[in-house]
């Protein structure tokens, strides 16, 4: 199981400077990098977990559009077999 919290400031250097040990870790790092580059997603509180090439997205996001974008972004990572989107839009 690979778990990546998504609470990152803007000015961090690239997070992964080495090759992760497992395929799940590599998928999580690719998705994290992709989300960090997207201005719509980089400030959201999204937790990424990968188990057996299944991405699990969890957290509360600002709106339903962000939830949809995060889901699509997870599916765009090569090697992902499924996405379990547990993101909840913020209630206003």
Secondary structure, 3 states (H helix, E strand, C coil): CEEECCCCCCCCCCCCCCCCCCHHHHHHHHHHHHHHHCCCCCCCEEEEEEECCEEEEEEEECCHHHHHHHHHHHHCCCCCCEEEEEEEECCC
